[in-house]
Amino acid sequence: MLAIALLGVVAVSAPTYAAGDRTVQGTLRNSADNNGPVAGVKISVQTSTGKTYTGASNDQGRFAITVPGSDSGTLTVILDTKTLPDAVQIRDGASNTLRPTGSLSTITVNFPLGPDTRQVSTVWDQVPQLLYNGLLFGLVLSLGALGLSMVFGTTGLSNFSHGELVTFGAFATYLGNRVVGLPIVVAVAVAVVLSALFGYLNEKGLWSPLRRRGTGLIAMMIVSIGLQFLLRNFYQYFTGGRALTYREYVTPAGRDAFGLFTYTDRDLVIISISGLALVAVTLALQYTRLGRATRAVSDNPALASATGINVGRVIATVWIVGTALAGLSGAFLGFSQSVSYQLGAQVLLLVFAATCVGGLGSVWGAMIGSIIIGLFVETSTLVIPSELKFAGAMVLLVLVLLVRPQGLLGRAERIG
């Protein structure tokens, strides 16, 4: 049985008391007797002024002792173990003396009686669930990381506004689901299409003109930082700083997997769609004509242009596909992390960490790096507070770059 049943925290009707009076109450139950009530046990309340007020548990195990408001100060609640039935005793490690804090008029105290039958899990019992959570998070993260890696591979741009493209997907899904009233599946599909269009507009309206003017990569990176703050402030204005949620499948019922971890049907859908999207993109890059052209532009844009490849069209396609992947990632992250203007900012460094760990410009590196980061973020909570788990991913990034600067699947290149 749950611990709360063992301790017997059941509200009781307190007797009539004057304003300022305090009532100490509780319920005595014996875990060894299927949490049956324990009657006739004497309870005393001592005040800091030296006065004592007594009472006893009734047939339902309940007790309520009133301390007059004129007797202020701290309280000490004592259970008289001599009045316990022969087969009942205070639980090992528990005390028969409690000193409740607070200034509420009704104070509930708990005296655990009988053996502790709670099922206490160890740290290692959490490992299967954390591994599952890490794989799921890493798979969703890889959608955004793949888009960032593709853009970097073809243009050399480190796009710091990529996190806001992730947020755009979450916001578009929210608008479709909550405002327009579309089913969540349709809203996600529409959000992916809108994200692809948004990426095309980014390329044609901003990045392509900058490249034609010969803007350097450092300057373009600074422009992406400015675009990041512009979009983030727009999202904040739109939401008023609130965290928004979808209308459907926000808290689906969990299912047990062999007693190791809990999953939901929503998780299975996310895993399936993410996996199909990643496989489709990688196969397209490997076997289609456009994919071969993309890899050629990534290797050497000037040489690819000389062989007749339309470099501008390839880059525009990469922006469309990369932003669509980022939007899909944001739509899925909106389920677990809610739709917030800070959503992209929270995952941006993780996306960069994933692409750097796997190797900038490497498609497989982005996916493998994302899985590594996802697993590390979740399992690191075994040894560090959960509030620091994202910071732990940055430590992993630094360590990998110190040992292998080009990333796990990146190529070492001479600069200068």
N, C-alpha and C positions, 0 to 999 in steps of 0.2 A: 504494500500500500504506500501511497505517497506520504511524504513526511508531514504534510499539513494535516492529514487524517490522523497520524500518530499523535501529533501535538494537540489536536482537538481545538482548533481555533474556531469556535462557533459563537456568533453574537447572541447575547441574551438580553432580555428586557431588564434594564436596571430599575431598582426601586426609585420612588419619587425622592428627589433631593433638592435642596435649595440651591440658588444661584451661587456658583463658586465651589460647590462640592465636587469631589472627584470620586469616580467609581472604578475600582480594580476588579476585573472580571476575567473569566476563562472557563475552559472545559477540561476535565481530567478524563483521559481515555487510556486504556491498557492495550498496548499493541499485542501482548501475548494472548489476549482474549478477543481477537478479531476487532480491536478498537472499541471494546465495550466500555460503557461509562463506569467510573469509579466513584461511589457515593460515600458520604460520611467522613471525608478527609478534611482535617482542620487546616485552614489557611489564615495567616495573620499578616497584618500590614502595620509596620512600624514607621513612624514619621521621625523627622530630624529633631522634633521637639520632645521626643521620648515617649509619646503616646502610642498605644497599640490598639488596633481594631481587628476583630476576628470574624470569621465566618466559616462555613463548611459547604462542601459540594452536595448537591441534592441527588435525587435518583437518576437524573440525566447527566450527572457529573459536573453540572454547572455551579459556579459560585459567583457572587457579586458582593463586594465589600465597599461601603461608602465611607469616604474620608471627608469630614466637614471642611468647608472652605475656610473656616477660621484657623484650621491647622495646616498652614502652608509649609513648604519645604520639600526636600527629597523623600522618596518612599523606599522602603525595603520590604519585599514580599517574601514570606517564608512559608514553605510547606512543611507541616509537622509529619515527618516520616514515621513516627510512632503510631499515627492514626491510619496508616495505609493498611489494607488487607494483607494477610500473610503471604499471598501469592503475588503481590504487586510490589515493585520496588522502582526507585528512580533509575533511569537508564544510566549505564556506565559512562562516566565522563561528564554527566550533567550535574547541575547543582540544585539543591532545594531552596536556594536563596537567590532572588533576582532583584536588581535595582533598576527599574524602568526609568527612562528619561523622557522628557517632553512635558508639555503643559496642557495636554488635552484633558477634557472633562471625563472621558472614558478611556481607560488604559487596559489593554488586553495583554495578559501574560500567559506563557506556555510552560508547563512542567512536563517534559517527556517521560512517560512511564512505560516500562517493559523494554524488551530488546529492540535494537534498531534493525528493522527489516527493509530499509531502503536499499535500492540497488545503486551503489555508488560507482560511477565510471572513473577509470583512471585516465591519465593523459593519453596513453597509447590507444585507448578505445576510440579516441577522436580521429585517429589517423585515417581510417578509410573514408570518413565523411569529408575530411579536409582534402584528401587526394581527389575525391570526386568533385568537390567544389572548385579545386584548382584547375582540373581539366576542363570543366565547363567554362570557367572564367577565361582561361587561356584560349579556348576555342573561339569565344566571342571576341576577345582582344585581338586575335590573329586576323580577323576581318579588317579592323582598322589598321593594324600594322602592315598588312599586305598592301593596302591602298597607299600608305605612306611610302613604303619601299618601292613600289612601282613608279610613283612620281619622282622620287629621288633618283632612281635608276635611269630614267629617261631625260630628266632635266637637271639633275644635280642640286635641286632645291631642297633644303631642309625646311619644310613647311610647318612653322609653329602654329599656324591657324588650323591645322588638321584636326585638333581636338574639337574645334567649333563645328567642323563638318560632322563629327560624331554627334554633337549636341543637336545639330540641325535634323538629323534622322529621328532623334527622340522627340523633338518638338513637332515635327511633321506627323509622326505617328499619333501623338497626343491630340493634335488638332483634328485629324481624321477620325479618331475614335471617340473623343469626348465632345468636340464642338460640332462636327458634321454628323456624327452618329454612325460611322461605318463600323462593321465588325472588325475586330482587332487584326485578323489575318489580312483583310482588304486594306486596312489602314497601314499596316507594315509594307505591303506591296506598293501602295501609292507613295509612301514615304521614300522608298528606295528609288522610284522613278523621279520624284521631285529632287532627291539628293543628286542623282545623276545629272539632271538639268542644272542644278545649282553649281555642280562642279564644272560643267561646260561653260556656264556664264562666268565663273571665276577665271577659267583659262582664256576665254575670248576677250573678256572685259578688262583683265588686269595683267595676267602673267605673259600672255602672248605679246601685247604691246611693249612690256618691259624688256622682253628678250629681243624684240626687233630693234629697240633703242640701244642695245648692247649693255644693259644694266648688269653689273656684276652679281655673282651669287651672294656675296656678303650683303650687298644693298637689298637684294630681293629677300633675303632672310629677315632683314630688319623690317621690310614692308610686310612680311607675313606676321611678324610680331604685332605690328600696328593693326593689321586686319583681325588678328586674334582678339585684341582688346575691344575693337569696334563691334564685332559680332557678339562678344560676351556681354557687353553693356546693353546691346539691343535685346538680347535674350533676358537679361535682368529686368529691363524696362517692361518687357512683355509679361513676365511672370510676377513682377513685384517682389522678387526674391523668394517666392514660395516654392516648395517642393510639390510637384504635381504627380498624379498617378493616372494610369489608364483605367478604363471602365471595366475591363475584363481580365481575368487570369492574373490578378495582382498577388493574391495569396491562395494558390491552388492547394488542394489536399495532397499531403505527402504519401508516398508508398515506400514500404520497407523492401530493401534488397538484401535478402539472405541474412538479415540481422546486422549488416555491416554499415550501411548508410541509407539515407532517405532521398528519394528522388520524386519528381512530379512529372505529370504528362507534359506540362509546359517545357520542362527541361528537355524531354525527348524530342519535341518539335524543334526547339532551338538548336539542339545538337544536329539533328537531321538536316535542317536548312543551312546551317553554317557549314557543315561538312560538304554538302552538295555544292554550295557556292565556291568554297575553296578548291574542290576538285575540278569544277568547271573552269575556273580561271586558270589553274595550273595546266590543265590539259590544253586549253586554248592557247596559252603562251607557248606550249611545247610543240603542238602539231598543226596549228592553223597558220595561214599565210600572214595574217595580221600579227599573230603571236611571234612568228619569226622576224617580222619587221620590227616589232617592239624590242626584241632582244638585240637586233642589229643596232637600233638607235641607242640602246643602253650601252652597248660596247663602244660605238664610235659614231656619233651623230653626223659628222662631216662626211665620213666614208659612206654611211648609209644614204645620205642625200646624193652623193656622187653616183651611186648605183641605181638611182631612180626612185628611191623610197620617199614618199611625201612625209617628211619629218613632222611638220606641223599637224597633219591629220593624225599621225600616230600618237603624238603627245596629247592632242585633244581627246582621243579615245581613251588613253590612259587616265586622264583626269576624270572622264565620265565613269569609267569602271571603278577607279580608286575611290571616288566620292560616293558612288553607290554602295560599295563595300563598307565605307565608313558610316554611311547612313543606316545600313542594316545592323552594324555593330551598335550604334546608338539606340536603335529601336529595341534591340534585345536588352541592352544595359538598362533601359528605362523600366524594365520589369523589376529588376533586383535593386537598383540604386535610385529609383524614382527619376522623374524628369525635372532637372534643375539646370539653371543657367551655368552652374559650375561642373556639370557632368563631364564635359570635354576637358576642362582643366584638371579634373581628378585623374583622368586616364591618359592625358597627353604624355606625361613623363614615362608612364608604363609602356605606352606604344613606342616611344623613342627607345626605351630600354630594351624592348623586345627586338626591334629592328637592329639595334647596335649589338646586342648579344648574338643574334643570329647572323648578322653581317649585312650592312647597309647595301641596298640594291639587290639582295638575294631573295628570291621569292620563297624558296624553301627555308632560308634562314629566318625570314620574318615569321613563318608559321612555327618553326621549332623554337625560336626565341620566345614567342608568345606563350607556348605551352610551358616552357621552363619558368618564365616569369609568373604565370598563373599559379603553377604548383608552388613556387617559392613564396609567393605572397600569402597563400592560404596556410601552408604548413609552417611558416615562420611564426604563426601565432601560438605554436606549441611552446616557444621559448621567449617570445617577446609579446608585449601588449598588442592587442589588435589595432590600436590607434597608430602603431608604428609600422604596420606591415608593409605599407607602400614605401616607407623610407628604407626598409630592408631590401626592397627590390633595387633601389639606387645603389646600395652597398654592393649587391651582386653585380650590377653593371660596372662599377668601378673595378672590382676584382677581375672580371672577365677582360676588360679593356687593358688592364695592367699586364695580364698574361698573354692575351691575343688581341691586339688593338683592332685588327680587321674583322673581329667577330668569329663565331664558330665556323661559318660557311663562306665568309668573305675572302677576297683575294688580297694578298699583300701587294701594295703598289708603292713605287718610289715617287715622292713628291719633291719637285724642284730639280 
